[in-house]
Amino acid sequence: MNEYPPIADHGIVGDLQTAALIAADGTVDWWCTPRFDSPSVFASLLDSDRGGFCRLAADVGDEVTVRQLYLPDTAVLITRFMAPSGVGEVVDFMPPDPSPTPSARHRLIRVARVVRGSMPFELICRPRFDYGRAAHSLTRLDDESVLFRGPGTDLHLQATAPVALYPDGTDISARFTLQAGERAAVVLTGETGGSDALSGRPGGPVPTIDAVLADFDACCAFWLGWLRACRYRGRWHEMVTRSAITLKLLTYAPTGAPVAAATMGLPEQIGGERNWDYRYTWVRDASLSVRALTDLGFAAEANAFRRWLRDRLDAGGTASGEPLQIMYRVDGEPHLTEEVLDHLEGYRRSAPVRAGNAAADQIQLDIYGEVADALAQSEDIGGIRGWRAFAGVIDWLVDHWDRPDEGIWETRGGRQNFTYSRLMTWVAFDRAIRLATTHSRPGNLTGWQDARDAVFRQITDRGWSEERRAFVQHYDTTVLDASLLLMPKAGFLTPTDPDWLSTLDAMDTELVSDSLVYRYDPAASPDGLRGSEGTFNLCSFLYVQALARAGRLEQARYAFSKVLTYANHVGLFAEEIGPSGEQLGNFPQAFTHLALIDAALALDEELDRAEGRTG
C-alpha cells in the first residue's frame, strides 16, 4: 500500500447514501457509513497507520502496470493490473439505493477477475471504527465470512471461493490465485444498530458469483438509465457526464441534499491548517449543484433539493437568529460541532484533522440569493405555507441585508462588507419580485424593490474601485475576488458591460496563472489563517464561463482545455490545484464539477452561436 497516494489518485463509488474512495493501487482508504457524514470505517487517507483500509490487488511485486478507469457512463470503477503473468482486474461498485428511506445496510462489492493468463491477488482488511478511535472485535463466521464489530457499527466481510480468510489479530488477510475467466468476490457490508437489528444472517446471505454479477448488471443499468435524462450533446460529453455522475454520487437520496465533497480533512496546503470537513450540505453549493443538474435535464434531483430547501425555510430561525444556516447535515440537522481529531496525523502529516464544521455558525448573506435563485428555476415554488415562509425570509432580509459577514470563502479574519454577499442579496430581492409577479403571490413588492435598488446603488458606489477600474472583494479594500466572476450570471450586469470587462481584465492580470484562477490574494487580504493555497478549480471554470459570455471565445476555449488537463486519471477534480500541479483539498469537489458543467454549457452555446448553429 502506498503510504499516502496523491489526493486525486482515486476513483469514487457510492450508493447515493454514502461513498468510498478507492486508490489506483486497489486500496479503499476512505469510507464512512451509513451516511457521508458518519464516522469512518476506513480513513487511511488521513492516517496511514491508524485510519484503516481494505486492499484488494494483484500480488506480483513491482512487475505490474496499473490503470484505473470507469466503465463508461457508470459509477463502476475498474482497477486493472497488467503483469508478465497476465491481466487481472478489481471491479468496485456499490448497488445504488435511491430509496427515500435511510438504509442501515450498505454494501461495497469488490470483484477480482483475470482476463488473460493467471494472477495472484492479496486481500488485507483492517477496519478502524469511529475515525480510528474505537477498538473492534473480530468473529470468524466460517472460512469465507467474518464479522468486525465496532461501537454501533458492524462490518461484515464475505467472500466467494477460492478466497479463504485468515485472521491476523482483529484484522483479516487472504491470498488466492485466479486463472483467465475466473472470478472471486469480496463483499463488505456496513450495518448500523448491530446485526440483531436486521433479520437473517449478519451481512445478508452468503454471496455467490451469480448474485454478485446480477448486482453488477443492475448497477450498470441504473446509471445508464439515469443518464438517459441528460440533454447535453456538446463538445465535452465525457467530462460533463462524469461530472454529472459525480454530483449524483454526492447527493443523499433520502433527502435530496448534496454534500460539498465526500471527504474531510484533506489539506488545501500540504502541512497547512486549512483542513475542513466538507461532508455537509452548504445551501450555496447545493443550490448551484442543482442548477447545473437542472440545466442538463435532471429535474428530479432539482425538485428533491427544493423540497429539502423549503423544509429548512419552514423550520424557522436558527440559534444565531438568522432564518437559515449556511450549511446543514444531509438530514437537515443544524448542529455541526467542530472537533479536532488529535490522534490522526492528517494527510501527509497535515494537521489538524477536523470533523464537523464551525463555519456553520457564520453569517454569509449570499445564501439568501442562492435560495431564491434555486426556487426561481422551477414552476413548483411550493404551497401556500412554503411561499409564506420564503416571503417572510425576504421581508427579514429587507431589514438585515446591510451588514458585514464572513463571505463566500468563510474567512476567519473578521466580518467585512463583501461585494459578493451584497450581489446575492440583490439576487434574493430580484428573484423574489419575479416569483411573486409571475405566480401572482402576495408580497411586499414595494419594500423588496426599494431594497433591491438600494443594494444596486451601494454595490456600484462602494464595491467599485476607480483605482483598479474593477469591482473589488469588499468595500474597504482594492483586492480582487474571483467570486465576482458570477456577476454576469447573476444578471446584475451584462457580460459585455464595460465595467465588467474592465473587472475581467483586472482579474486576468492579478488572479489568473496560466488559465488557473486564485480566489483572492490572502497576503493582501488576510483571512485569519496561516499559509497559502492553490488556484481554486471552481474559479477557473467560472473564468471560462465569463470569457465565453464576454465573447472572448478563443481565450475561453484555450482556458477550458488547459484546466481540463488537470483532471485526474478518471476525470475527477479536488478543490484546488497546487504549485506543482497537484490536486489539493477535499475530493471530489461538487463545486468544481458543477462549475465544469456550467462552463461547458456556456462555451458550447457561444461557440454554436459564433458558428451560426443557433439563433
Beta strands, then each sheet from edge to edge (+ up, - down):
strand 1: 10-14
strand 2: 19-23
strand 3: 27-32
strand 4: 40-42
strand 5: 53-58
strand 6: 65-70
strand 7: 77-83
strand 8: 86-93
strand 9: 105-126
strand 10: 137-142
strand 11: 145-149
strand 12: 153-159
strand 13: 166-168
strand 14: 171-179
strand 15: 183-192
strand 16: 251-252
strand 17: 257-258
strand 18: 281-282
strand 19: 327-328
strand 20: 339-340
strand 21: 354-355
strand 22: 464-465
strand 23: 470-471
strand 24: 512-513
strand 25: 516-517
strand 26: 535-536
strand 27: 576-577
strand 28: 583-584
sheet 1: 1+ 2- 3+ 4-
sheet 2: 1+ 2- 3+ 5- 9+ 8- 7+ 6-
sheet 3: 1+ 2- 3+ 5- 9+ 14- 13+
sheet 4: 1+ 2- 3+ 5- 9+ 15- 12+ 11- 10+
sheet 5: 16+ 17-
sheet 6: 18+ 19-
sheet 7: 20+ 21-
sheet 8: 22+ 23-
sheet 9: 24+ 25-
sheet 10: 26+ 27- 28+
end
